Amino acid sequence: MYLYPRDGTTVQELIVNADASMYQAKSAGKNQFAFYSKELADKNQRFIQIEVALKNVDYSEFSLFYMPQVDSQTGLVTGVEALIRWNSPSLGFVSPAEFIPIAEATGVFRQLDLWVIRKVLSDRAQLLGILGSDARISINISAAQLNSGSFFLDLMLITQQMNQSAKNLVLEITETFAATMSETLSSNLSLLKPAGFELALDDFGTGYSSIVQLLDYPIDEVKIDKYMIDRLGYQKGGMVKAMATFFKSFGYRVTAEGVETQDQVEMLQRMDIDTLQGYFYSKPVPIHQLAEAIKVNKKGPEGPLTLIESN
């Protein structure tokens, strides 16, 4: 909705501003309305800029950073999570939280996810040389990709073309998406496990899945979201412990995300959480900095990994 003359005095201005408020209302769901505002217009303009840039992107603008994952008891690095970064010549650094939803909404997600998978596989030999042959490599798969009928075939074609196996490759899906299990998603998940991929449920504690519902998912790992870890010193600490005990009783590996303090590490160790990751150990780093980031921890749990500033 827009108001004359507050939101414009010419026909062109009013049409543009009305469109901006319409798109905002649509993004909020059915039967919604939104009033035009400068903030809304700026947000809409930013969306359009990112959408156009993504559709014409040179993939050399993207890079992968890797976040170490640490065994809670030994302190040794047992794997990494691959995280995409985008430095656009026209837009500057664009956060994944900003561009990934736009990629999903505008249909660019397929090329983006497949680029990430190819890049991880091309980095794999170097990663295993740094981490050891048994290291797990986690890849985030977009919600839209998992609901695509071509995803499994695309994935298998890439691994075959690059002469790679699925061993120790972990595909991460978000809890909020898993809460709405479609037929296509269920089919994709049922195919990935027999093909040798491991599956992890990411961001647990931020969505609406019931714990019992998760038992129907063919997953290997549950990653407890930073939101829950930040509240370990409060009542949520008991909840984290209860969830970890429950998941481990069914054979799931349990990972804590967003670990930032020594107190959190010690509490999670007492809860017998399997794997920890977060800024206490390292920020995500490019592959050429990974060996330096983990070398401090090669001998055991004497202290945190080297923190390396990165974009």
C-alpha positions as CSV (number, residue, x, y, z in Angstrom):
1,M,0.0,0.0,0.0
2,Y,1.1,3.6,-0.6
3,L,-0.2,7.0,0.3
4,Y,-0.4,10.1,-1.9
5,P,1.4,12.5,-1.7
6,R,3.6,11.1,1.0
7,D,5.0,8.2,-1.1
8,G,5.2,10.0,-4.4
9,T,3.7,12.7,-6.5
10,T,4.0,11.4,-10.0
11,V,2.3,8.3,-11.6
12,Q,5.7,6.6,-12.1
13,E,6.8,7.1,-8.5
14,L,3.5,5.8,-7.2
15,I,3.6,2.7,-9.4
16,V,7.2,1.9,-8.4
17,N,6.5,2.4,-4.7
18,A,3.3,0.4,-4.9
19,D,5.2,-2.5,-6.5
20,A,7.8,-2.4,-3.7
21,S,5.1,-2.7,-1.0
22,M,3.3,-5.4,-3.0
23,Y,6.4,-7.6,-3.1
24,Q,7.0,-7.1,0.6
25,A,3.4,-8.2,1.3
26,K,3.8,-11.3,-0.9
27,S,7.0,-12.3,0.8
28,A,5.2,-12.3,4.1
29,G,2.6,-14.9,2.9
30,K,-1.0,-14.9,1.9
31,N,-3.5,-12.3,2.9
32,Q,-0.9,-9.7,3.9
33,F,-0.4,-6.0,3.3
34,A,2.5,-3.7,3.7
35,F,2.9,0.1,3.6
36,Y,5.6,1.7,1.5
37,S,8.7,3.0,3.3
38,K,12.2,4.1,2.4
39,E,13.6,1.1,4.2
40,L,11.3,-1.1,2.2
41,A,12.3,0.5,-1.0
42,D,16.0,0.1,-0.2
43,K,15.5,-3.6,0.7
44,N,13.6,-4.2,-2.5
45,Q,16.3,-2.5,-4.5
46,R,19.0,-4.6,-2.8
47,F,17.0,-7.7,-3.6
48,I,16.9,-6.7,-7.3
49,Q,20.6,-5.9,-7.4
50,I,21.6,-9.3,-5.9
51,E,19.1,-11.1,-8.1
52,V,20.6,-9.5,-11.3
53,A,24.1,-10.1,-10.1
54,L,23.5,-13.8,-9.4
55,K,21.9,-14.4,-12.8
56,N,25.0,-12.9,-14.5
57,V,27.6,-14.0,-12.0
58,D,31.2,-15.0,-12.8
59,Y,31.7,-17.9,-10.4
60,S,35.3,-16.8,-9.9
61,E,33.7,-14.3,-7.5
62,F,32.8,-17.1,-5.1
63,S,35.2,-18.9,-2.8
64,L,34.9,-21.6,-0.1
65,F,36.0,-21.2,3.5
66,Y,36.4,-24.1,5.8
67,M,35.4,-24.2,9.5
68,P,37.2,-26.9,11.6
69,Q,35.2,-29.4,13.5
70,V,36.8,-30.7,16.7
71,D,36.5,-33.9,18.7
72,S,35.2,-32.8,22.1
73,Q,37.3,-35.2,24.1
74,T,40.6,-35.3,22.2
75,G,40.6,-31.8,20.8
76,L,41.7,-33.1,17.5
77,V,40.2,-31.7,14.2
78,T,38.1,-34.5,12.7
79,G,36.5,-32.6,9.8
80,V,35.5,-29.3,8.3
81,E,32.3,-27.6,7.1
82,A,32.5,-25.9,3.7
83,L,31.0,-22.4,3.7
84,I,30.5,-20.3,0.6
85,R,31.6,-16.7,0.4
86,W,30.8,-14.1,-2.3
87,N,32.8,-10.9,-3.0
88,S,31.0,-9.1,-5.8
89,P,32.9,-6.4,-7.7
90,S,29.7,-4.3,-7.8
91,L,28.1,-5.2,-4.5
92,G,31.1,-5.9,-2.3
93,F,30.9,-8.7,0.3
94,V,27.4,-10.3,0.3
95,S,26.5,-12.5,3.2
96,P,25.3,-16.0,2.5
97,A,22.3,-15.2,4.8
98,E,21.4,-12.6,2.2
99,F,22.1,-14.1,-1.2
100,I,21.2,-17.8,-0.6
101,P,17.5,-17.1,0.0
102,I,17.5,-14.9,-3.1
103,A,19.2,-17.7,-5.1
104,E,16.5,-20.1,-3.9
105,A,13.6,-17.7,-4.7
106,T,14.9,-16.9,-8.2
107,G,16.0,-20.3,-9.3
108,V,19.8,-19.8,-9.3
109,F,20.3,-22.2,-6.4
110,R,21.0,-25.2,-8.7
111,Q,24.1,-23.8,-10.3
112,L,25.3,-22.4,-7.0
113,D,25.0,-25.7,-5.1
114,L,26.6,-27.7,-7.9
115,W,29.5,-25.2,-8.0
116,V,30.0,-25.7,-4.2
117,I,30.0,-29.5,-4.6
118,R,32.5,-29.4,-7.5
119,K,34.7,-27.0,-5.6
120,V,34.7,-29.2,-2.5
121,L,35.6,-32.3,-4.5
122,S,38.4,-30.4,-6.2
123,D,39.7,-29.3,-2.8
124,R,39.2,-32.8,-1.3
125,A,42.7,-34.2,-1.8
126,Q,44.3,-31.1,-0.3
127,L,41.8,-31.2,2.6
128,L,42.5,-34.8,3.4
129,G,46.3,-34.1,3.2
130,I,45.8,-31.5,5.9
131,L,43.2,-33.3,8.1
132,G,43.9,-37.0,7.5
133,S,42.2,-39.6,5.3
134,D,39.3,-40.2,7.7
135,A,38.2,-36.5,8.0
136,R,34.6,-35.7,7.2
137,I,33.7,-32.8,4.9
138,S,30.3,-31.2,5.4
139,I,28.5,-29.4,2.6
140,N,25.3,-27.4,3.1
141,I,22.6,-28.2,0.6
142,S,19.9,-25.6,-0.1
143,A,16.3,-26.3,0.7
144,A,15.3,-25.8,-2.9
145,Q,17.9,-28.2,-4.1
146,L,16.7,-31.0,-1.9
147,N,13.2,-30.5,-3.3
148,S,14.5,-30.8,-6.9
149,G,13.9,-34.0,-8.8
150,S,17.2,-33.7,-10.6
151,F,19.4,-33.2,-7.5
152,F,20.4,-36.9,-6.9
153,L,21.3,-37.4,-10.6
154,D,23.2,-34.1,-10.7
155,L,25.2,-35.2,-7.6
156,M,26.0,-38.6,-8.9
157,L,27.1,-37.3,-12.3
158,I,29.5,-34.8,-10.7
159,T,31.1,-37.5,-8.4
160,Q,31.5,-39.8,-11.4
161,Q,32.9,-37.1,-13.7
162,M,35.4,-36.2,-11.0
163,N,36.2,-39.8,-10.1
164,Q,35.2,-39.2,-6.5
165,S,33.4,-41.4,-3.9
166,A,30.8,-40.4,-1.3
167,K,32.9,-41.6,1.6
168,N,32.9,-39.2,4.5
169,L,31.0,-36.5,2.6
170,V,28.3,-35.1,4.9
171,L,25.3,-33.3,3.3
172,E,23.7,-30.9,5.7
173,I,20.0,-30.0,5.6
174,T,18.3,-27.4,7.9
175,E,15.8,-28.5,10.5
176,T,13.3,-25.8,9.4
177,F,13.2,-27.4,5.9
178,A,13.1,-31.0,7.1
179,A,10.0,-30.1,9.2
180,T,8.0,-30.2,5.9
181,M,8.9,-33.5,4.3
182,S,7.8,-33.5,0.7
183,E,7.7,-36.6,-1.5
184,T,10.7,-35.4,-3.5
185,L,12.7,-34.6,-0.4
186,S,11.9,-38.0,1.1
187,S,13.0,-39.6,-2.2
188,N,16.2,-37.7,-2.4
189,L,17.2,-38.6,1.2
190,S,16.4,-42.2,0.7
191,L,18.7,-42.3,-2.4
192,L,21.6,-40.5,-0.8
193,K,22.2,-42.9,2.1
194,P,22.6,-46.0,0.0
195,A,24.9,-44.1,-2.3
196,G,27.3,-43.6,0.6
197,F,26.7,-40.0,1.7
198,E,26.2,-39.1,5.3
199,L,23.3,-36.8,6.3
200,A,23.3,-34.2,9.0
201,L,20.3,-32.2,10.3
202,D,21.6,-28.6,10.7
203,D,20.4,-25.8,13.0
204,F,18.5,-28.1,15.4
205,G,16.6,-26.0,17.9
206,T,15.5,-23.2,15.6
207,G,12.7,-25.0,13.7
208,Y,9.5,-26.9,14.6
209,S,10.5,-30.5,14.2
210,S,9.5,-32.8,17.1
211,I,12.3,-35.0,18.4
212,V,10.2,-38.1,17.7
213,Q,9.6,-36.9,14.1
214,L,13.4,-36.8,13.5
215,L,13.5,-40.6,14.0
216,D,11.9,-40.9,10.6
217,Y,14.7,-39.1,8.8
218,P,17.6,-41.2,7.5
219,I,20.2,-39.0,9.2
220,D,23.6,-39.7,10.8
221,E,24.2,-36.5,12.7
222,V,22.3,-33.7,14.5
223,K,23.9,-30.3,14.8
224,I,22.6,-28.2,17.8
225,D,22.2,-24.6,16.8
226,K,24.2,-21.8,18.3
227,Y,21.0,-20.3,19.8
228,M,20.9,-23.3,22.2
229,I,24.6,-23.3,22.9
230,D,24.5,-19.6,23.8
231,R,22.0,-20.5,26.6
232,L,24.0,-23.3,28.2
233,G,24.4,-21.3,31.4
234,Y,20.6,-21.0,31.7
235,Q,17.8,-23.6,31.7
236,K,18.6,-24.4,28.1
237,G,21.7,-26.3,29.3
238,G,19.5,-29.0,30.6
239,M,17.6,-29.2,27.4
240,V,20.8,-29.5,25.4
241,K,22.0,-32.4,27.6
242,A,18.6,-34.1,27.3
243,M,18.6,-33.8,23.5
244,A,22.2,-35.0,23.2
245,T,21.4,-38.1,25.4
246,F,18.3,-38.9,23.4
247,F,20.0,-38.5,19.9
248,K,23.1,-40.5,21.0
249,S,20.8,-43.3,22.3
250,F,19.6,-43.8,18.7
251,G,23.2,-43.8,17.3
252,Y,23.3,-40.2,16.0
253,R,26.5,-38.2,16.1
254,V,25.9,-34.9,18.0
255,T,27.6,-31.7,17.1
256,A,27.4,-28.3,18.9
257,E,27.6,-25.2,16.7
258,G,28.7,-21.7,17.7
259,V,31.0,-22.7,20.5
260,E,32.8,-19.5,21.7
261,T,34.0,-19.9,25.3
262,Q,36.0,-22.3,27.5
263,D,33.0,-22.7,29.8
264,Q,30.9,-23.9,26.9
265,V,33.6,-26.4,25.8
266,E,33.7,-27.9,29.4
267,M,30.0,-28.1,29.7
268,L,29.6,-29.8,26.3
269,Q,32.4,-32.2,27.1
270,R,30.6,-33.3,30.3
271,M,27.5,-33.8,28.2
272,D,29.5,-36.2,25.9
273,I,28.8,-34.1,22.8
274,D,30.8,-35.7,20.0
275,T,31.9,-32.7,17.9
276,L,32.4,-29.0,18.5
277,Q,32.7,-26.1,16.1
278,G,32.8,-22.3,16.6
279,Y,34.9,-19.2,16.9
280,F,36.5,-20.6,20.1
281,Y,38.4,-22.9,17.8
282,S,38.5,-21.0,14.5
283,K,36.6,-18.8,12.2
284,P,36.0,-20.2,8.7
285,V,39.2,-19.9,6.8
286,P,40.3,-20.3,3.1
287,I,42.0,-23.6,2.4
288,H,45.5,-22.1,2.2
289,Q,45.1,-21.0,5.8
290,L,43.6,-24.2,7.1
291,A,46.8,-26.0,8.0
292,E,48.0,-23.0,10.0
293,A,44.6,-22.8,11.8
294,I,44.7,-26.4,13.0
295,K,48.4,-27.0,13.8
296,V,48.1,-25.8,17.4
297,N,45.6,-28.5,18.1
298,K,47.4,-31.4,16.5
299,K,48.8,-32.6,19.9
300,G,45.5,-32.6,21.8
301,P,43.1,-30.4,23.8
302,E,45.7,-28.1,25.4
303,G,44.0,-25.0,23.9
304,P,41.9,-23.5,21.2
305,L,42.9,-23.5,17.5
306,T,44.7,-20.4,16.1
307,L,42.1,-17.7,15.3
308,I,42.7,-16.3,11.9
309,E,40.9,-13.2,10.7
310,S,39.1,-13.7,7.4
311,N,36.6,-11.9,5.3
